[in-house]
């Protein structure tokens, strides 16, 4: 038997190839309803009739139609998950609500899970809980309803806590990207005065990745780049459709992205300077440069440039 004729097992994958294999699964957002155990869900047919009426009353447009369709085909699941002691000694029930979603700017699965959770919370005198958000860090989740086209603003679904290091610089990270099937984003060694700008950049880049159906890099991949526009940042921060803020910059910037190889789980994507950036050694400098690309120099800098130019 020749060497190339040797039998091979179809179940074995070379180690280096297996380490680099990534299976892209569809996002599966999940929310919880926390409600008193004294409140029970009605029979199935009565409950589904209530949910349809709630969707017809509270939602509109394409989002209303597609969420009704997801409900009718059984794609939205709700399961009584656990019972735990609540405030004042009263037991409370947790109900998990989940739905398989698609990738891209429209997120009907996420809105279906969140809408059904909101309807159940209203029915059972409960509250909606996002398992990935800490009340102490991110605050309570306000009631959300989808727009007619089921698009998302990242500022409504992510929070960006920060921690201060020994050098008085901040480490920022998003919480909530797993709802979209993506790793969270981080930004390291941010000077205190630039923490708010850094948080906005994180939300803008997150919006770009969500809307573009972006596939995360694998361990060992080279640094990638994302092109962030003023329009994407404006939308991420809750801007109205069709409106773009005035800018004296070029209106776009490049941002580097690399997978944090030091973390096994959960995965984290670090924002970093783009390839060829002159300010790659100073996080504060490249964050300022990115903001200047988007909006132009601050008034004081612009006045100085006019005076010397």
N, C-alpha and C positions, 0 to 999 in steps of 0.2 A: 504493500500500500504506500503510495506516495505521501509526502508530508502534507501536500495540499488536499489529499483525499481523507485526512483524518476526520473522524466524526466529531462534531461539536454539538454541545447542548444548546437548544434554542432558548433555554431559560437563563443562561448565563450571559451577563453583560460585562465587558472589561471594566475594571475598577475606575479608570480615568474617565471613561465615557459615562458610567453610571453616576459619577460624582457631578458631571456637568449637565445631566439630563434634568429638565424642568417640565413638569406636566402642568399646563395652564388649565386650571379648573374654573368653572363659572363661579362668580361671587355668590355667597349665601348669607346675606345679612340677617341678623337675628336681634330681636328686642324682647324684653320681658315686661310683663304686666304684674305689678304687685298689688294684690287685693285681699280684703278680709276673707277668711275661710267661711264666714257666715254667708257670703254671697256666692251662690252656685250658678254655673252656666245653664241656660235653658236647654231643652232638647235640641238636637242637631238641626232639624228643619226650621224650628222657630229662630234659632240663633243665626242661621244663614240668611233668613228673611230679614232679620234685624240688620245684619251687616250690609246687605244690598241696599236697604233703605238709607243707612248711614252714609254709604258711598255716594248714593244719588244726591243726598242733601249737602254733603260737605265738599265734594270734589267736582271737577268740571273738565271739559275738553277730552283730549286723547288720554290723559291720565285716568280719568273716570272710566272710560271704556275698557282700557287694557287691564285695570285692576279688577273690574267686574269679571272680565274674561279669565284672569288668573284665579279668581275665587271660584268661578264655576267649574274650571277644569281641575281643581284640587291642588294647584301649585302652592297655595298659601297653607301652611300647617300651623296649628296651635296645640300645644301639649301642656298639661298641668305638670310642672317640672318638680316642685318641692314645696314643702310647708316649713316655715320657720317662725320663730318668735318675733313679734313686732313690737312697736312702742306701746308701753302701758301693759305689756304682758299678753296682748291679743295676738293670736296666731294669724299669719298672713300666708297666702298662697302665691307662688310664682308661676306664671303661665308663659312659656316660651313661644314666640311667634316668629316664623322664618319663611323665606321664599327664595327660590333660586332666581338669580338676576342675570342680566346680560352686561357686556362691556360696552363702553361708549358713553356719549353725553347724556342719553336718556336712560334712566334707571327705574324702570317700572317695578322690578322685584323689590328694591329697597323701599320704594314708596308704598308698595302693597303691604309689606311686613309692618312698616311704621303706621300706616293707616289702620290696618286691622287691630294692631296693638292699641292705638288710640281709641278705636271704637269699643274694644273690650274693656279698657280702663274706664270709659264713660259709663258703660253698662253696669260694671261691678263696683263703682265708687273706688277705683284704684288709681294707680299712677303708672306711667310708662318709664321703664328703666333701661338705659343703654348699658350693657355689661362692660363695655370698654371705656366708659367715662366715670371718673371718680367725682362724686358730688363735692368733695372737699376741694379738688383741684379745678374742675371744670364747671361747677355750679349745676343747678337743676336744668333739665332739658325743657325749653319752652315748647308749647304745642306748635307743630309744623304741619302745613298742608302743601301738597305738591302744586307746582304751576301746571297749567294745562298741558304742557309738553313733557312733563316729568323730568326736566333737567334739575341739576343740583347746584347750589352755591356752597363751596367748601366751608365757608365761614359758619354755615348752619349745621354742619355735620362733623366738623373737626374742632378740637381745641388744641392750643399750643402752650402747654406749661413750660416754664423755664426754671433752671437751677443755676446758682452762682458758684463758680469754681474758686480755688484759692487765689487765682490771679485777678479776681474781680471781673472776670469775663463770664458770659452766660452760655449755657448749653440749652438750645431750644429743640423741641421735637413735637411732631403732630401725634394726636391720638385719634384713631377712628378710620384710618385708611383700609383696615381689614374689611370694612363693610363693602369696599369696592374691589376686593381681591388683590390689593397692593400692599407692599411694606410701608410702614410709616417713614417719614422724612425727618432728618436731623440736621442741625446747624451748630457747629462747635466754635467755641472761643469768640463769641460775639461781644464786642464792647458794649457796656451798659447803654450809652446813648443811641446805639443802633439796634437795640433789642426789638423795638416795635417794627422797624423796617424789616428786620430779619424775619419776624413772625409773618408779616405780609408777604414776603417773598416765598416763604414756605407754603402759605395758602395758595398763592398764585401758581407755583410749580405743581402743587397737588392738583389744582384744577386742570392744568395742561395735561397731566398724566391720566387723569380720569377721563377727560373728554376725548383723548386721542387713542384710547384702547391700548395704551403703552404696555409692553411686556417687560417685567423687571429683568435686570441682568442676572447672570449666574455667577457663582463664586469663581474667581479667577478671570472674569471678563475685564477688559479694559474699561476705563472711565468713559461714560457716555455724556452726551450733551442734550439739553432741552432748550428750545427757543421759546422764551416767554414773551408774550406781547402785552401791551397796555390793556387791550380789550379783555384778555384772559384774566389779568389781575383784577380789573374792574368788576368782572362778573364774579370772580371768586369772593370778593368782598361785599357782594350783595347788590351790584349795580343792575340797573334796569336793562332789559334787552334793547338793542339798537342804540344805546347811549355809550359814548366813550369820553373819558375826561380829557380836558385840554392838556397838551404836553408840548414842552419846548425841547424835548429830546428826540431821539430817532424812533421811539415807540416800541422797541424790542431789545432784548438782551439775551446773551447766552449764559447758561448755568450748567456747571458740571455735576454729574451724578455718579456715585460709586457705591457699591454694596459694602457694608461694614463687615469685613471678613472675620472680625473678632467676636461676632455674636452668632450663635447657632439658631436661637429662637428668642423672641420674634425677630424677623429680619428687619434691618434698618438701612435706608438709603441716605447717604450723607450728601448734602449740598456742598459744592466746592467750586473754586474758580474754574472757568473754562480753560481749555487747552490754549497755551500761548499768552495767558493773562500776565501782564507785567506785575500785578499786585498779588501774585499767588502766595507770597510769604505772609501777607498781612490780611487776616479775615475781614477786618474793618474796612480796609481799602477797597477790596473787591466788592464788598456789599455796597459801599458808597458808589463805586463805579457802575454796578448793575442798576442802581436806582437812578443815576444820572443818565444812563442809556435810555431808561424808560421815560423819565420826566424832565430831563435837562438838569443843569446845575442849579443848586439853591440860589435864591436871589442875591446873596452876598457874593457868591462865587461868580455869578453871571455879571454883576456890576464890575467886578475886578477884571473879568475877561474883556468887557467892552472898553474899560479904561486903558488896558495895555494893548488892545488889538487895534 
